[in-house]
Amino acid sequence: MLILDKIILFFNATLHTYSFFFNKLLFIQNSFFYQNNPYIKFLNSKK
């Protein structure tokens, strides 16, 4: 039972870390990539 608890704990910590980095990545992508990308501007101007 102790090993299972450690596995669950490790899984939760890893999941939390991955979601944190994923959110950072999405934030960087939204703020930098989408505002400065000429292709995105081109797509937005076509609408």
Secondary structure, 3 states (H helix, E strand, C coil): CHHHHHHHHHHHHHHHHHHHHHHHHHHHHHHHHHHHCHHHHHHHHHC
